[in-house]
């Protein structure tokens, strides 16, 4: 469904260990941004997994909001390090447009 590069897995594990051991990185999608939809990253603990029907963990680090699944099917998550900063990015084959800063996308 969604693949995660080794570099992204390493980064996510570092963030989990630092902020909330035993948690998962979450990925959701919401309406907004200049292209129509925005990716929303977060962290969730094991306790909150029972309150929301998250996907099964991907690579034991990432869970998807069930409403986001249809928007990110076939995507690849990567961790990019550039001179201006570092960030998680999604290469989404369903995206037909993207804003200049990469924060929002259209389908």
Backbone atoms as SQL, in Angstrom:
CREATE TABLE atoms (id INTEGER PRIMARY KEY, chain TEXT, resi INTEGER, resn TEXT, atom TEXT, x REAL, y REAL, z REAL);
INSERT INTO atoms VALUES
  (1, 'A', 1, 'UNK', 'N', 0.829, -1.185, 0.000),
  (2, 'A', 1, 'UNK', 'CA', 0.000, 0.000, 0.000),
  (3, 'A', 1, 'UNK', 'C', 0.877, 1.253, 0.000),
  (4, 'A', 2, 'UNK', 'N', 1.692, 1.434, 1.036),
  (5, 'A', 2, 'UNK', 'CA', 2.647, 2.542, 1.136),
  (6, 'A', 2, 'UNK', 'C', 3.997, 1.942, 1.497),
  (7, 'A', 3, 'UNK', 'N', 5.036, 2.371, 0.804),
  (8, 'A', 3, 'UNK', 'CA', 6.373, 1.897, 1.138),
  (9, 'A', 3, 'UNK', 'C', 7.122, 3.005, 1.873),
  (10, 'A', 4, 'UNK', 'N', 8.069, 2.598, 2.688),
  (11, 'A', 4, 'UNK', 'CA', 8.857, 3.530, 3.483),
  (12, 'A', 4, 'UNK', 'C', 10.328, 3.188, 3.266),
  (13, 'A', 5, 'UNK', 'N', 11.123, 4.171, 2.871),
  (14, 'A', 5, 'UNK', 'CA', 12.545, 3.929, 2.631),
  (15, 'A', 5, 'UNK', 'C', 13.265, 3.677, 3.959),
  (16, 'A', 6, 'UNK', 'N', 14.426, 3.051, 3.865),
  (17, 'A', 6, 'UNK', 'CA', 15.221, 2.789, 5.070),
  (18, 'A', 6, 'UNK', 'C', 15.583, 4.088, 5.796),
  (19, 'A', 7, 'UNK', 'N', 15.889, 5.121, 5.030),
  (20, 'A', 7, 'UNK', 'CA', 16.244, 6.412, 5.618),
  (21, 'A', 7, 'UNK', 'C', 15.061, 6.996, 6.395),
  (22, 'A', 8, 'UNK', 'N', 13.853, 6.863, 5.857),
  (23, 'A', 8, 'UNK', 'CA', 12.657, 7.366, 6.538),
  (24, 'A', 8, 'UNK', 'C', 12.355, 6.539, 7.789),
  (25, 'A', 9, 'UNK', 'N', 12.542, 5.227, 7.709),
  (26, 'A', 9, 'UNK', 'CA', 12.314, 4.368, 8.876),
  (27, 'A', 9, 'UNK', 'C', 13.261, 4.764, 10.004),
  (28, 'A', 10, 'UNK', 'N', 14.528, 4.956, 9.666),
  (29, 'A', 10, 'UNK', 'CA', 15.527, 5.348, 10.670),
  (30, 'A', 10, 'UNK', 'C', 15.138, 6.677, 11.333),
  (31, 'A', 11, 'UNK', 'N', 14.730, 7.652, 10.524),
  (32, 'A', 11, 'UNK', 'CA', 14.326, 8.953, 11.062),
  (33, 'A', 11, 'UNK', 'C', 13.098, 8.813, 11.964),
  (34, 'A', 12, 'UNK', 'N', 12.095, 8.061, 11.505),
  (35, 'A', 12, 'UNK', 'CA', 10.874, 7.884, 12.299),
  (36, 'A', 12, 'UNK', 'C', 11.169, 7.207, 13.630),
  (37, 'A', 13, 'UNK', 'N', 12.031, 6.194, 13.611),
  (38, 'A', 13, 'UNK', 'CA', 12.395, 5.518, 14.861),
  (39, 'A', 13, 'UNK', 'C', 13.096, 6.473, 15.819),
  (40, 'A', 14, 'UNK', 'N', 13.945, 7.335, 15.282),
  (41, 'A', 14, 'UNK', 'CA', 14.630, 8.326, 16.110),
  (42, 'A', 14, 'UNK', 'C', 13.617, 9.271, 16.756),
  (43, 'A', 15, 'UNK', 'N', 12.649, 9.748, 15.970),
  (44, 'A', 15, 'UNK', 'CA', 11.631, 10.660, 16.500),
  (45, 'A', 15, 'UNK', 'C', 10.762, 9.969, 17.559),
  (46, 'A', 16, 'UNK', 'N', 10.406, 8.724, 17.308),
  (47, 'A', 16, 'UNK', 'CA', 9.595, 7.963, 18.275),
  (48, 'A', 16, 'UNK', 'C', 10.364, 7.778, 19.568),
  (49, 'A', 17, 'UNK', 'N', 11.612, 7.336, 19.468),
  (50, 'A', 17, 'UNK', 'CA', 12.424, 7.101, 20.671),
  (51, 'A', 17, 'UNK', 'C', 12.628, 8.378, 21.470),
  (52, 'A', 18, 'UNK', 'N', 12.788, 9.502, 20.785),
  (53, 'A', 18, 'UNK', 'CA', 13.036, 10.774, 21.454),
  (54, 'A', 18, 'UNK', 'C', 11.768, 11.338, 22.097),
  (55, 'A', 19, 'UNK', 'N', 10.653, 11.285, 21.382),
  (56, 'A', 19, 'UNK', 'CA', 9.430, 11.939, 21.851),
  (57, 'A', 19, 'UNK', 'C', 8.488, 11.036, 22.630),
  (58, 'A', 20, 'UNK', 'N', 8.338, 9.799, 22.190),
  (59, 'A', 20, 'UNK', 'CA', 7.312, 8.955, 22.803),
  (60, 'A', 20, 'UNK', 'C', 7.576, 7.481, 22.508),
  (61, 'A', 21, 'UNK', 'N', 8.491, 6.854, 23.252),
  (62, 'A', 21, 'UNK', 'CA', 8.784, 5.439, 22.995),
  (63, 'A', 21, 'UNK', 'C', 7.505, 4.601, 22.998),
  (64, 'A', 22, 'UNK', 'N', 7.410, 3.706, 22.037),
  (65, 'A', 22, 'UNK', 'CA', 6.232, 2.851, 21.915),
  (66, 'A', 22, 'UNK', 'C', 5.145, 3.459, 21.047),
  (67, 'A', 23, 'UNK', 'N', 5.371, 4.636, 20.521),
  (68, 'A', 23, 'UNK', 'CA', 4.376, 5.307, 19.684),
  (69, 'A', 23, 'UNK', 'C', 4.588, 4.945, 18.213),
  (70, 'A', 24, 'UNK', 'N', 3.758, 5.515, 17.367),
  (71, 'A', 24, 'UNK', 'CA', 3.878, 5.375, 15.916),
  (72, 'A', 24, 'UNK', 'C', 3.806, 6.761, 15.293),
  (73, 'A', 25, 'UNK', 'N', 4.465, 6.914, 14.151),
  (74, 'A', 25, 'UNK', 'CA', 4.281, 8.116, 13.345),
  (75, 'A', 25, 'UNK', 'C', 2.952, 7.935, 12.618),
  (76, 'A', 26, 'UNK', 'N', 2.157, 9.009, 12.557),
  (77, 'A', 26, 'UNK', 'CA', 0.861, 8.940, 11.888),
  (78, 'A', 26, 'UNK', 'C', 0.885, 9.793, 10.622),
  (79, 'A', 27, 'UNK', 'N', 0.096, 9.369, 9.650),
  (80, 'A', 27, 'UNK', 'CA', -0.074, 10.136, 8.426),
  (81, 'A', 27, 'UNK', 'C', -1.559, 10.244, 8.137),
  (82, 'A', 28, 'UNK', 'N', -2.041, 11.472, 8.032),
  (83, 'A', 28, 'UNK', 'CA', -3.430, 11.749, 7.683),
  (84, 'A', 28, 'UNK', 'C', -3.437, 12.735, 6.525),
  (85, 'A', 29, 'UNK', 'N', -4.602, 12.943, 5.955),
  (86, 'A', 29, 'UNK', 'CA', -4.787, 13.912, 4.878),
  (87, 'A', 29, 'UNK', 'C', -5.975, 14.781, 5.259),
  (88, 'A', 30, 'UNK', 'N', -5.839, 16.093, 5.045),
  (89, 'A', 30, 'UNK', 'CA', -6.969, 16.988, 5.285),
  (90, 'A', 30, 'UNK', 'C', -7.096, 17.952, 4.112),
  (91, 'A', 31, 'UNK', 'N', -8.280, 18.489, 3.946),
  (92, 'A', 31, 'UNK', 'CA', -8.499, 19.489, 2.910),
  (93, 'A', 31, 'UNK', 'C', -7.788, 20.770, 3.276),
  (94, 'A', 32, 'UNK', 'N', -7.233, 21.448, 2.276),
  (95, 'A', 32, 'UNK', 'CA', -6.572, 22.718, 2.530),
  (96, 'A', 32, 'UNK', 'C', -5.327, 22.885, 1.701),
  (97, 'A', 33, 'UNK', 'N', -4.650, 23.963, 1.947),
  (98, 'A', 33, 'UNK', 'CA', -3.441, 24.266, 1.188),
  (99, 'A', 33, 'UNK', 'C', -3.796, 24.805, -0.180),
  (100, 'A', 34, 'UNK', 'N', -2.814, 25.236, -0.905),
  (101, 'A', 34, 'UNK', 'CA', -3.082, 25.866, -2.197),
  (102, 'A', 34, 'UNK', 'C', -3.384, 24.852, -3.299),
  (103, 'A', 35, 'UNK', 'N', -3.145, 23.559, -3.076),
  (104, 'A', 35, 'UNK', 'CA', -3.416, 22.564, -4.112),
  (105, 'A', 35, 'UNK', 'C', -4.624, 21.675, -3.788),
  (106, 'A', 36, 'UNK', 'N', -5.238, 21.858, -2.620),
  (107, 'A', 36, 'UNK', 'CA', -6.463, 21.114, -2.311),
  (108, 'A', 36, 'UNK', 'C', -6.409, 20.214, -1.092),
  (109, 'A', 37, 'UNK', 'N', -5.313, 19.478, -0.903),
  (110, 'A', 37, 'UNK', 'CA', -5.163, 18.572, 0.238),
  (111, 'A', 37, 'UNK', 'C', -3.801, 18.775, 0.880),
  (112, 'A', 38, 'UNK', 'N', -3.712, 18.461, 2.173),
  (113, 'A', 38, 'UNK', 'CA', -2.439, 18.546, 2.887),
  (114, 'A', 38, 'UNK', 'C', -2.168, 17.240, 3.622),
  (115, 'A', 39, 'UNK', 'N', -0.900, 16.854, 3.657),
  (116, 'A', 39, 'UNK', 'CA', -0.478, 15.729, 4.481),
  (117, 'A', 39, 'UNK', 'C', -0.322, 16.235, 5.905),
  (118, 'A', 40, 'UNK', 'N', -0.753, 15.432, 6.866),
  (119, 'A', 40, 'UNK', 'CA', -0.642, 15.803, 8.274),
  (120, 'A', 40, 'UNK', 'C', 0.129, 14.694, 8.986),
  (121, 'A', 41, 'UNK', 'N', 1.338, 15.017, 9.460),
  (122, 'A', 41, 'UNK', 'CA', 2.184, 14.072, 10.182),
  (123, 'A', 41, 'UNK', 'C', 1.983, 14.253, 11.676),
  (124, 'A', 42, 'UNK', 'N', 2.116, 13.182, 12.448),
  (125, 'A', 42, 'UNK', 'CA', 2.013, 13.283, 13.891),
  (126, 'A', 42, 'UNK', 'C', 2.574, 12.052, 14.570),
  (127, 'A', 43, 'UNK', 'N', 2.356, 11.946, 15.866),
  (128, 'A', 43, 'UNK', 'CA', 2.735, 10.783, 16.665),
  (129, 'A', 43, 'UNK', 'C', 1.521, 10.338, 17.451),
  (130, 'A', 44, 'UNK', 'N', 1.376, 9.045, 17.645),
  (131, 'A', 44, 'UNK', 'CA', 0.294, 8.529, 18.479),
  (132, 'A', 44, 'UNK', 'C', 0.840, 7.417, 19.348),
  (133, 'A', 45, 'UNK', 'N', 0.329, 7.334, 20.558),
  (134, 'A', 45, 'UNK', 'CA', 0.767, 6.283, 21.477),
  (135, 'A', 45, 'UNK', 'C', -0.127, 5.054, 21.317),
  (136, 'A', 46, 'UNK', 'N', 0.292, 3.958, 21.904),
  (137, 'A', 46, 'UNK', 'CA', -0.485, 2.722, 21.833),
  (138, 'A', 46, 'UNK', 'C', -1.894, 2.912, 22.379),
  (139, 'A', 47, 'UNK', 'N', -2.046, 3.730, 23.432),
  (140, 'A', 47, 'UNK', 'CA', -3.349, 3.929, 24.039),
  (141, 'A', 47, 'UNK', 'C', -4.340, 4.560, 23.065),
  (142, 'A', 48, 'UNK', 'N', -3.877, 5.487, 22.255),
  (143, 'A', 48, 'UNK', 'CA', -4.788, 6.175, 21.341),
  (144, 'A', 48, 'UNK', 'C', -5.101, 5.350, 20.093),
  (145, 'A', 49, 'UNK', 'N', -4.396, 4.251, 19.890),
  (146, 'A', 49, 'UNK', 'CA', -4.687, 3.405, 18.736),
  (147, 'A', 49, 'UNK', 'C', -6.071, 2.787, 18.845),
  (148, 'A', 50, 'UNK', 'N', -6.565, 2.599, 20.056),
  (149, 'A', 50, 'UNK', 'CA', -7.882, 1.992, 20.217),
  (150, 'A', 50, 'UNK', 'C', -9.001, 2.999, 19.964),
  (151, 'A', 51, 'UNK', 'N', -8.724, 4.299, 20.012),
  (152, 'A', 51, 'UNK', 'CA', -9.747, 5.320, 19.808),
  (153, 'A', 51, 'UNK', 'C', -9.967, 5.658, 18.334),
  (154, 'A', 52, 'UNK', 'N', -8.961, 5.441, 17.518),
  (155, 'A', 52, 'UNK', 'CA', -9.040, 5.701, 16.084),
  (156, 'A', 52, 'UNK', 'C', -8.675, 4.412, 15.371),
  (157, 'A', 53, 'UNK', 'N', -9.363, 4.096, 14.298),
  (158, 'A', 53, 'UNK', 'CA', -9.086, 2.872, 13.544),
  (159, 'A', 53, 'UNK', 'C', -7.934, 3.128, 12.567),
  (160, 'A', 54, 'UNK', 'N', -6.705, 3.217, 13.121),
  (161, 'A', 54, 'UNK', 'CA', -5.524, 3.404, 12.284),
  (162, 'A', 54, 'UNK', 'C', -5.265, 2.131, 11.490),
  (163, 'A', 55, 'UNK', 'N', -4.497, 2.238, 10.438),
  (164, 'A', 55, 'UNK', 'CA', -4.087, 1.063, 9.668),
  (165, 'A', 55, 'UNK', 'C', -3.169, 0.196, 10.517),
  (166, 'A', 56, 'UNK', 'N', -2.916, -0.989, 10.031),
  (167, 'A', 56, 'UNK', 'CA', -1.894, -1.817, 10.659),
  (168, 'A', 56, 'UNK', 'C', -0.562, -1.091, 10.489),
  (169, 'A', 57, 'UNK', 'N', 0.341, -1.183, 11.460),
  (170, 'A', 57, 'UNK', 'CA', 1.631, -0.483, 11.331),
  (171, 'A', 57, 'UNK', 'C', 2.413, -0.918, 10.092),
  (172, 'A', 58, 'UNK', 'N', 2.965, 0.045, 9.398),
  (173, 'A', 58, 'UNK', 'CA', 3.810, -0.192, 8.236),
  (174, 'A', 58, 'UNK', 'C', 5.249, -0.086, 8.714),
  (175, 'A', 59, 'UNK', 'N', 6.024, -1.140, 8.497),
  (176, 'A', 59, 'UNK', 'CA', 7.428, -1.198, 8.936),
  (177, 'A', 59, 'UNK', 'C', 7.564, -0.930, 10.438),
  (178, 'A', 60, 'UNK', 'N', 6.508, -1.166, 11.190),
  (179, 'A', 60, 'UNK', 'CA', 6.462, -0.998, 12.645),
  (180, 'A', 60, 'UNK', 'C', 6.742, 0.434, 13.094),
  (181, 'A', 61, 'UNK', 'N', 6.537, 1.413, 12.206),
  (182, 'A', 61, 'UNK', 'CA', 6.763, 2.816, 12.573),
  (183, 'A', 61, 'UNK', 'C', 5.637, 3.747, 12.135),
  (184, 'A', 62, 'UNK', 'N', 4.900, 3.412, 11.089),
  (185, 'A', 62, 'UNK', 'CA', 3.933, 4.332, 10.485),
  (186, 'A', 62, 'UNK', 'C', 2.538, 3.733, 10.475),
  (187, 'A', 63, 'UNK', 'N', 1.543, 4.532, 10.894),
  (188, 'A', 63, 'UNK', 'CA', 0.142, 4.133, 10.751),
  (189, 'A', 63, 'UNK', 'C', -0.584, 5.218, 9.956),
  (190, 'A', 64, 'UNK', 'N', -1.577, 4.789, 9.175),
  (191, 'A', 64, 'UNK', 'CA', -2.329, 5.700, 8.324),
  (192, 'A', 64, 'UNK', 'C', -3.735, 5.906, 8.856),
  (193, 'A', 65, 'UNK', 'N', -4.203, 7.124, 8.764),
  (194, 'A', 65, 'UNK', 'CA', -5.603, 7.424, 9.027),
  (195, 'A', 65, 'UNK', 'C', -6.400, 6.707, 7.931),
  (196, 'A', 66, 'UNK', 'N', -7.484, 6.004, 8.287),
  (197, 'A', 66, 'UNK', 'CA', -8.219, 5.254, 7.262),
  (198, 'A', 66, 'UNK', 'C', -8.781, 6.142, 6.152),
  (199, 'A', 67, 'UNK', 'N', -9.087, 7.393, 6.452),
  (200, 'A', 67, 'UNK', 'CA', -9.582, 8.299, 5.420),
  (201, 'A', 67, 'UNK', 'C', -8.475, 8.723, 4.467),
  (202, 'A', 68, 'UNK', 'N', -7.230, 8.639, 4.907),
  (203, 'A', 68, 'UNK', 'CA', -6.098, 9.031, 4.069),
  (204, 'A', 68, 'UNK', 'C', -5.669, 7.929, 3.120),
  (205, 'A', 69, 'UNK', 'N', -6.008, 6.692, 3.449),
  (206, 'A', 69, 'UNK', 'CA', -5.508, 5.558, 2.668),
  (207, 'A', 69, 'UNK', 'C', -5.793, 5.694, 1.179),
  (208, 'A', 70, 'UNK', 'N', -6.994, 6.105, 0.807),
  (209, 'A', 70, 'UNK', 'CA', -7.333, 6.186, -0.619),
  (210, 'A', 70, 'UNK', 'C', -6.533, 7.280, -1.339),
  (211, 'A', 71, 'UNK', 'N', -6.017, 8.254, -0.597),
  (212, 'A', 71, 'UNK', 'CA', -5.247, 9.334, -1.204),
  (213, 'A', 71, 'UNK', 'C', -3.757, 9.021, -1.306),
  (214, 'A', 72, 'UNK', 'N', -3.285, 8.022, -0.568),
  (215, 'A', 72, 'UNK', 'CA', -1.845, 7.748, -0.544),
  (216, 'A', 72, 'UNK', 'C', -1.478, 6.345, -1.031),
  (217, 'A', 73, 'UNK', 'N', -2.449, 5.582, -1.517),
  (218, 'A', 73, 'UNK', 'CA', -2.167, 4.232, -2.023),
  (219, 'A', 73, 'UNK', 'C', -1.083, 4.309, -3.095),
  (220, 'A', 74, 'UNK', 'N', -0.078, 3.463, -2.969),
  (221, 'A', 74, 'UNK', 'CA', 1.015, 3.411, -3.936),
  (222, 'A', 74, 'UNK', 'C', 2.126, 4.413, -3.684),
  (223, 'A', 75, 'UNK', 'N', 2.003, 5.200, -2.620),
  (224, 'A', 75, 'UNK', 'CA', 3.000, 6.224, -2.324),
  (225, 'A', 75, 'UNK', 'C', 4.245, 5.644, -1.667),
  (226, 'A', 76, 'UNK', 'N', 5.303, 6.429, -1.706),
  (227, 'A', 76, 'UNK', 'CA', 6.557, 6.079, -1.051),
  (228, 'A', 76, 'UNK', 'C', 6.950, 7.226, -0.127),
  (229, 'A', 77, 'UNK', 'N', 7.265, 6.888, 1.125),
  (230, 'A', 77, 'UNK', 'CA', 7.708, 7.882, 2.102),
  (231, 'A', 77, 'UNK', 'C', 9.231, 7.853, 2.140),
  (232, 'A', 78, 'UNK', 'N', 9.831, 9.032, 2.068),
  (233, 'A', 78, 'UNK', 'CA', 11.284, 9.139, 2.113),
  (234, 'A', 78, 'UNK', 'C', 11.664, 10.264, 3.073),
  (235, 'A', 79, 'UNK', 'N', 12.898, 10.242, 3.522),
  (236, 'A', 79, 'UNK', 'CA', 13.425, 11.304, 4.371),
  (237, 'A', 79, 'UNK', 'C', 14.513, 12.007, 3.589),
  (238, 'A', 80, 'UNK', 'N', 14.337, 13.296, 3.374),
  (239, 'A', 80, 'UNK', 'CA', 15.237, 14.094, 2.550),
  (240, 'A', 80, 'UNK', 'C', 16.076, 15.004, 3.444),
  (241, 'A', 81, 'UNK', 'N', 17.359, 15.061, 3.182),
  (242, 'A', 81, 'UNK', 'CA', 18.253, 15.988, 3.882),
  (243, 'A', 81, 'UNK', 'C', 18.850, 16.918, 2.839),
  (244, 'A', 82, 'UNK', 'N', 18.563, 18.214, 3.023),
  (245, 'A', 82, 'UNK', 'CA', 19.076, 19.232, 2.106),
  (246, 'A', 82, 'UNK', 'C', 19.789, 20.315, 2.897),
  (247, 'A', 83, 'UNK', 'N', 20.449, 21.188, 2.205),
  (248, 'A', 83, 'UNK', 'CA', 21.154, 22.278, 2.856),
  (249, 'A', 83, 'UNK', 'C', 20.189, 23.167, 3.653),
  (250, 'A', 84, 'UNK', 'N', 18.972, 23.340, 3.143),
  (251, 'A', 84, 'UNK', 'CA', 17.992, 24.200, 3.798),
  (252, 'A', 84, 'UNK', 'C', 17.206, 23.516, 4.904),
  (253, 'A', 85, 'UNK', 'N', 17.369, 22.208, 5.076),
  (254, 'A', 85, 'UNK', 'CA', 16.637, 21.490, 6.118),
  (255, 'A', 85, 'UNK', 'C', 16.403, 20.042, 5.741),
  (256, 'A', 86, 'UNK', 'N', 15.743, 19.334, 6.623),
  (257, 'A', 86, 'UNK', 'CA', 15.427, 17.936, 6.372),
  (258, 'A', 86, 'UNK', 'C', 13.955, 17.709, 6.681),
  (259, 'A', 87, 'UNK', 'N', 13.352, 16.725, 5.973),
  (260, 'A', 87, 'UNK', 'CA', 11.920, 16.519, 6.113),
  (261, 'A', 87, 'UNK', 'C', 11.498, 15.172, 5.539),
  (262, 'A', 88, 'UNK', 'N', 10.328, 14.693, 6.011),
  (263, 'A', 88, 'UNK', 'CA', 9.693, 13.529, 5.410),
  (264, 'A', 88, 'UNK', 'C', 8.946, 14.002, 4.174),
  (265, 'A', 89, 'UNK', 'N', 8.991, 13.221, 3.126),
  (266, 'A', 89, 'UNK', 'CA', 8.273, 13.565, 1.902),
  (267, 'A', 89, 'UNK', 'C', 7.537, 12.347, 1.379),
  (268, 'A', 90, 'UNK', 'N', 6.475, 12.593, 0.671),
  (269, 'A', 90, 'UNK', 'CA', 5.670, 11.529, 0.085),
  (270, 'A', 90, 'UNK', 'C', 5.718, 11.654, -1.422),
  (271, 'A', 91, 'UNK', 'N', 6.124, 10.592, -2.098),
  (272, 'A', 91, 'UNK', 'CA', 6.054, 10.547, -3.554),
  (273, 'A', 91, 'UNK', 'C', 4.747, 9.828, -3.871),
  (274, 'A', 92, 'UNK', 'N', 3.746, 10.604, -4.269),
  (275, 'A', 92, 'UNK', 'CA', 2.392, 10.098, -4.438),
  (276, 'A', 92, 'UNK', 'C', 2.055, 10.009, -5.925),
  (277, 'A', 93, 'UNK', 'N', 1.904, 8.780, -6.460),
  (278, 'A', 93, 'UNK', 'CA', 1.616, 8.633, -7.885),
  (279, 'A', 93, 'UNK', 'C', 0.220, 9.126, -8.264),
  (280, 'A', 94, 'UNK', 'N', -0.668, 9.307, -7.291),
  (281, 'A', 94, 'UNK', 'CA', -2.022, 9.790, -7.579),
  (282, 'A', 94, 'UNK', 'C', -2.093, 11.306, -7.684),
  (283, 'A', 95, 'UNK', 'N', -1.083, 11.993, -7.189),
  (284, 'A', 95, 'UNK', 'CA', -1.074, 13.448, -7.167),
  (285, 'A', 95, 'UNK', 'C', -0.976, 14.001, -8.583),
  (286, 'A', 96, 'UNK', 'N', -1.896, 14.899, -8.916),
  (287, 'A', 96, 'UNK', 'CA', -1.882, 15.522, -10.242),
  (288, 'A', 96, 'UNK', 'C', -1.292, 16.928, -10.198),
  (289, 'A', 97, 'UNK', 'N', -1.188, 17.487, -8.991),
  (290, 'A', 97, 'UNK', 'CA', -0.586, 18.812, -8.833),
  (291, 'A', 97, 'UNK', 'C', -0.023, 18.918, -7.425),
  (292, 'A', 98, 'UNK', 'N', 0.898, 19.850, -7.255),
  (293, 'A', 98, 'UNK', 'CA', 1.522, 20.064, -5.949),
  (294, 'A', 98, 'UNK', 'C', 1.903, 21.528, -5.851),
  (295, 'A', 99, 'UNK', 'N', 1.780, 22.069, -4.648),
  (296, 'A', 99, 'UNK', 'CA', 2.181, 23.460, -4.475),
  (297, 'A', 99, 'UNK', 'C', 3.711, 23.564, -4.515),
  (298, 'A', 100, 'UNK', 'N', 4.212, 24.746, -4.642),
  (299, 'A', 100, 'UNK', 'CA', 5.646, 24.957, -4.761),
  (300, 'A', 100, 'UNK', 'C', 6.457, 24.486, -3.563),
  (301, 'A', 101, 'UNK', 'N', 5.882, 24.590, -2.367),
  (302, 'A', 101, 'UNK', 'CA', 6.632, 24.203, -1.172),
  (303, 'A', 101, 'UNK', 'C', 6.462, 22.711, -0.846),
  (304, 'A', 102, 'UNK', 'N', 5.572, 22.008, -1.543),
  (305, 'A', 102, 'UNK', 'CA', 5.393, 20.572, -1.323),
  (306, 'A', 102, 'UNK', 'C', 4.502, 20.226, -0.144),
  (307, 'A', 103, 'UNK', 'N', 3.861, 21.215, 0.455),
  (308, 'A', 103, 'UNK', 'CA', 2.998, 20.970, 1.618),
  (309, 'A', 103, 'UNK', 'C', 1.597, 20.508, 1.235),
  (310, 'A', 104, 'UNK', 'N', 1.164, 20.790, 0.010),
  (311, 'A', 104, 'UNK', 'CA', -0.181, 20.377, -0.377),
  (312, 'A', 104, 'UNK', 'C', -0.150, 19.752, -1.769),
  (313, 'A', 105, 'UNK', 'N', -1.218, 19.014, -2.075),
  (314, 'A', 105, 'UNK', 'CA', -1.291, 18.291, -3.341),
  (315, 'A', 105, 'UNK', 'C', -2.722, 18.249, -3.834),
  (316, 'A', 106, 'UNK', 'N', -2.889, 17.967, -5.105),
  (317, 'A', 106, 'UNK', 'CA', -4.206, 17.809, -5.701),
  (318, 'A', 106, 'UNK', 'C', -4.320, 16.445, -6.337),
  (319, 'A', 107, 'UNK', 'N', -5.557, 15.973, -6.421),
  (320, 'A', 107, 'UNK', 'CA', -5.821, 14.667, -7.056),
  (321, 'A', 107, 'UNK', 'C', -6.888, 14.857, -8.108);
